Amino acid sequence: MSRPRKKKGRPVSGWLVLDKPHGMGSTDAVSKIKWLYGAEKAGHAGTLDPLASGMLPIALGEATKTVPYVQDGAKVYRFTVTWGQERSTDDLEGDVTHSSDDRPDEAAIRALLPKYTGVIMQVPPQFSAIKIAGERAYDLARDGGTFEIPAREVEIGRFDLIEMQDDGSTIFEIECGKGTYVRSLARDIGRELGCFGHISYLRRTEVDPFTADDLVTLEEIEAAIEAAMPPPEVVEGEAGQQPGRRPGPDQWKAIDALLVDTGAALDCLPQVVVTDDTAAKIRLGNPVIVRGRDAPVEAEEACAFARGKLVAIGAIEAGMFKPKRVFAG
C-alpha cells in the first residue's frame, strides 16, 4: 500500500492583497507569493495582464476555498486611453493595426459614456484567455489564426472621465463586474469615435471586499522578511568562511501579519456566530440550530464564525445551518 503523499509547504491561510507591479504576470505573482510564504496552496481572484498594475488578491491555504466570492466582487480600474492607434492586443504590447490623425474632444467622449454604462454586450480582445474550441484565444492569435469571439454580457456600474491630458490621451475610471475587459472598452470607444484607441496605462485599484488600505507590495514583504532575519552567521564551506543566512520562525510571523483573514472574503454573505462546541460539530459536517435574535432563518448561502474565525460556508434552512464547505480551525 502506497503512503499518502506528504504536502509541501506550511498550512498558512489568508489573503495577501498584492499590489502587483507592472510587467509581472498574475501566475508569476502567485508563484512568487507562494514561495515567499512557503504555502501549501495558493491562487488568485482575477487575472491582471502583465502590463497592468494594482490589486491582485492572492489566496493562501484555506482561503483558496473563498476565491469565487472575490472573483464575483466589483472591481475598480483607472486607465489611460491613447487615441490615434488601434493595436492587435488593444494595449501597448501589440502591433498597430489601424491609425488616424483625428483626436476626440471631451464632449464627444462624454456623450458616448452612457452607452458603455450598465449592462452591455462586449467582445473580449483577441489576445485574451477566452477559450475557442478548447484553445486559449491568445494562443490562436499568436499563431496567426482567424477566429471570432462571441460577445458577452458584462456590467459597468460607473464610467467616469477623469482627465483630458495635454498629449491627447484620456484618463478614465470604471467600476465593473466580473469578466469586463478594459482593453475592449478602449478598442470599441476608439472605433466609435472614428479615431481608434488602445490602453497605455491600466491599474486595478479595488476588488470588493478589499480596498487600497489592504494593498501590500513585494518590497514590503521582502523588507519584513529581511527585518526578521537573524544576524548573519559565518558557516564553514569548501571555499572557507562564507556568510550564511538562516530564516527563523520570526520570519513567518512577520509576513503572516500582512495577511487579511480568510473570512474577510465573505462579507457578501449572511453571518452567524457559533460557540467552539458548535464549531466542532459543524466541522464534522453536522447541521446545527442557528441561535440568536437576529440570526437568519433562511439563506441559500451563509457562513459561520467562531471567535472571529471562519468555520464553514453553508445554507440556512428552517433555522438550521447546514455546512457545505468547512474550514480548518
C-alpha positions in Angstrom: 0.0 0.0 0.0 1.4 3.4 -1.0 1.8 6.0 1.6 -0.2 9.3 1.2 2.0 12.0 -0.3 3.2 14.5 2.2 2.1 18.0 1.5 4.8 20.5 0.6 4.8 23.8 2.4 3.2 25.1 5.6 -0.6 25.4 6.2 -0.7 29.2 6.3 -4.1 30.6 5.3 -5.4 34.1 4.4 -5.5 36.7 1.7 -2.4 38.6 0.5 -3.7 41.6 -1.3 -0.8 42.2 -3.6 0.0 45.4 -5.3 1.2 43.7 -8.5 3.9 45.5 -10.3 3.9 46.4 -13.9 5.5 43.7 -16.1 4.7 40.7 -13.9 2.2 38.1 -14.9 -0.5 37.1 -12.5 0.6 33.4 -12.5 4.2 34.5 -11.8 3.0 36.7 -8.9 1.1 33.8 -7.3 4.2 31.6 -7.6 6.3 34.3 -6.0 4.0 34.8 -3.1 3.5 31.0 -2.6 7.3 30.7 -2.5 7.9 33.6 -0.1 5.2 32.3 2.3 6.2 28.6 1.9 2.5 27.9 1.4 0.9 24.6 0.6 -1.7 26.2 -1.8 -2.2 29.5 -3.5 -4.4 31.0 -6.2 -5.6 34.4 -7.3 -9.0 36.0 -7.7 -9.0 37.6 -11.2 -6.2 37.9 -13.7 -4.3 41.1 -14.3 -2.4 41.5 -17.6 1.4 41.9 -17.2 1.2 45.5 -18.5 -1.4 46.2 -15.7 -0.5 47.0 -12.1 -2.5 47.1 -8.9 -4.7 44.9 -6.8 -4.3 41.1 -7.2 -5.9 39.3 -4.3 -3.9 36.1 -3.7 -5.5 33.3 -1.6 -3.3 31.1 0.6 -4.2 27.7 2.0 -7.9 27.5 3.2 -8.6 30.9 1.7 -8.5 29.3 -1.8 -11.9 27.9 -1.0 -13.3 31.5 -1.0 -11.8 32.6 -4.3 -15.1 32.5 -6.2 -16.7 35.1 -3.9 -13.9 37.6 -4.5 -13.9 36.9 -8.3 -17.6 37.9 -8.3 -16.9 41.1 -6.4 -17.0 44.6 -8.1 -13.7 45.9 -9.4 -12.4 49.5 -9.9 -9.9 50.3 -12.7 -8.1 53.6 -13.6 -6.7 53.6 -17.1 -5.4 55.8 -19.9 -6.6 55.5 -23.5 -4.2 56.8 -26.1 -6.1 57.9 -29.2 -5.0 57.6 -32.8 -3.9 53.9 -32.9 -5.6 50.5 -32.5 -3.3 47.7 -31.7 -3.5 43.9 -32.1 -3.5 43.4 -28.3 -5.6 46.6 -27.6 -2.7 47.8 -25.4 0.9 49.0 -25.8 2.3 45.5 -26.4 0.7 44.8 -29.8 1.3 45.9 -33.4 -0.5 48.9 -34.8 -3.4 47.7 -36.9 -5.3 50.9 -37.6 -4.4 54.6 -37.2 -5.9 58.0 -37.5 -4.8 61.6 -37.2 -8.2 62.6 -35.6 -8.4 63.2 -31.9 -11.7 63.3 -30.0 -12.8 66.2 -27.9 -14.1 65.9 -24.3 -17.7 66.5 -25.3 -17.7 63.7 -27.9 -16.2 61.2 -25.4 -18.6 62.2 -22.6 -21.5 61.8 -25.0 -20.6 58.1 -25.5 -20.0 57.0 -21.9 -23.7 56.4 -21.1 -23.7 53.8 -23.9 -21.0 51.9 -22.1 -22.6 52.1 -18.7 -24.9 49.5 -17.2 -25.3 46.0 -18.7 -23.7 45.9 -22.1 -22.5 43.4 -24.7 -18.8 43.2 -25.1 -16.4 41.2 -27.4 -13.3 40.2 -25.5 -9.9 41.0 -27.0 -8.3 38.6 -29.5 -5.4 38.3 -27.0 -7.3 37.0 -24.0 -7.8 33.9 -22.0 -11.2 33.1 -23.5 -11.4 29.6 -24.9 -12.3 29.0 -28.5 -12.9 25.3 -29.3 -10.8 24.4 -26.3 -7.9 26.7 -27.2 -7.0 29.9 -25.5 -7.7 32.9 -27.7 -4.2 34.4 -27.1 -2.6 31.1 -28.4 -4.7 31.2 -31.5 -3.9 34.9 -32.1 -0.1 34.3 -31.6 -0.3 31.6 -34.2 -2.0 34.0 -36.7 -5.3 32.2 -36.6 -8.5 33.8 -37.8 -11.4 33.4 -35.4 -14.4 35.2 -33.8 -15.1 35.6 -30.1 -18.8 35.9 -29.3 -20.0 39.0 -27.4 -20.6 38.5 -23.7 -22.8 40.4 -21.2 -20.9 42.5 -18.7 -21.9 45.2 -16.3 -20.3 48.6 -15.8 -21.7 50.4 -12.8 -19.7 53.6 -13.2 -17.7 55.1 -16.1 -16.0 58.4 -15.3 -13.8 60.6 -17.4 -11.1 61.8 -15.1 -8.8 64.0 -17.2 -8.1 65.0 -20.8 -4.3 65.1 -21.0 -2.1 67.5 -22.9 -0.8 64.7 -25.1 -4.3 64.0 -26.3 -4.8 60.8 -24.2 -7.7 60.5 -21.7 -7.8 59.1 -18.2 -10.9 57.1 -17.1 -12.1 55.2 -14.1 -14.7 52.5 -14.1 -16.4 50.2 -11.6 -17.4 47.0 -13.2 -18.4 43.4 -12.7 -16.7 40.1 -13.4 -15.4 39.4 -16.9 -15.2 43.1 -18.1 -12.2 43.8 -20.4 -11.0 47.3 -20.1 -8.9 46.8 -23.3 -12.2 46.2 -25.2 -13.6 49.4 -24.0 -10.7 51.4 -25.4 -11.0 49.5 -28.7 -14.7 49.9 -29.1 -14.9 53.6 -28.0 -12.0 54.4 -30.3 -13.8 52.8 -33.2 -17.0 54.6 -32.5 -15.2 58.0 -32.2 -13.5 57.2 -35.5 -10.0 57.9 -34.1 -9.1 54.4 -32.8 -7.5 53.9 -29.3 -5.6 51.5 -27.1 -4.8 51.2 -23.4 -1.5 52.8 -22.5 -1.8 52.6 -18.7 -4.0 50.3 -16.5 -4.2 49.9 -12.8 -6.8 48.0 -10.7 -7.4 49.9 -7.5 -10.1 47.8 -5.8 -11.5 44.3 -5.8 -14.5 44.0 -3.4 -14.3 43.5 -0.5 -10.7 44.7 -0.4 -9.6 48.3 -0.5 -6.4 50.2 -1.1 -5.7 50.0 2.6 -5.2 46.3 2.2 -2.5 46.5 -0.5 0.9 45.1 0.1 3.9 45.4 -2.2 6.6 42.8 -2.9 9.1 45.2 -1.4 7.2 45.4 1.8 7.0 41.6 2.1 10.7 41.2 1.4 11.6 44.0 3.8 9.6 42.2 6.5 11.4 39.0 5.8 14.8 40.7 5.9 13.9 42.6 9.2 13.0 39.3 10.8 16.2 37.5 9.7 18.7 36.6 12.5 22.1 38.3 12.2 24.4 36.8 9.6 26.4 33.9 10.7 29.7 32.5 9.4 29.4 29.0 8.1 32.1 26.6 7.1 32.3 25.6 3.5 34.6 24.1 1.0 35.8 27.6 0.0 36.4 28.6 3.6 34.4 31.0 5.6 31.3 32.2 3.9 28.4 34.4 5.0 25.2 32.4 5.7 21.5 33.4 6.4 19.2 31.1 8.4 15.5 32.0 8.4 13.8 31.7 11.7 10.2 31.4 12.9 10.0 35.2 13.3 10.2 35.5 9.6 6.9 33.7 9.0 5.3 35.6 11.9 6.4 38.9 10.3 4.9 38.3 6.9 1.8 36.5 8.2 0.9 39.8 9.8 0.4 41.2 6.3 -2.4 38.7 5.5 -6.1 39.6 5.6 -8.2 36.9 7.4 -9.8 34.3 5.2 -13.3 35.2 6.4 -13.0 38.8 5.0 -13.8 37.4 1.5 -17.3 36.6 2.7 -18.6 40.0 3.7 -21.3 39.5 1.0 -22.9 36.6 2.9 -25.1 36.5 6.0 -23.0 35.5 9.0 -23.8 33.5 12.1 -21.7 33.3 15.3 -21.3 29.9 16.9 -19.6 28.6 20.0 -16.5 26.4 20.0 -18.5 23.3 20.7 -20.9 24.1 17.8 -18.0 24.9 15.5 -16.6 21.4 16.2 -19.9 19.8 15.2 -20.0 21.9 12.0 -16.5 20.9 11.0 -17.6 17.3 11.2 -20.4 18.1 8.7 -23.2 18.2 11.2 -26.1 20.7 10.8 -26.8 22.9 13.8 -29.5 25.1 15.1 -28.9 28.8 14.4 -29.3 30.8 17.6 -29.6 34.5 18.3 -32.4 37.0 18.0 -31.0 38.4 14.7 -30.0 35.1 13.2 -31.4 34.5 9.7 -34.0 31.7 9.4 -33.4 31.0 5.6 -30.4 31.7 3.4 -29.2 30.0 0.3 -25.6 30.8 1.4 -24.3 31.9 4.7 -21.1 31.5 6.8 -20.4 30.6 10.4 -17.8 32.1 12.6 -16.4 31.2 16.0 -14.1 33.6 17.9 -13.9 35.7 14.7 -12.6 32.8 12.6 -14.4 31.3 9.6 -15.8 27.8 10.4 -17.9 26.9 7.3 -20.0 28.1 4.4 -23.4 26.5 4.1 -27.1 27.1 3.8 -29.7 28.0 6.4 -32.9 26.1 6.2 -35.7 26.3 8.7 -33.3 27.8 11.3 -30.7 25.1 10.7 -27.2 25.9 9.4 -26.2 23.1 7.1 -22.4 23.2 6.2 -21.3 22.7 2.6 -17.6 23.6 2.9 -15.7 23.6 6.2 -12.5 25.3 7.1 -9.7 24.1 9.4 -9.7 25.6 12.9 
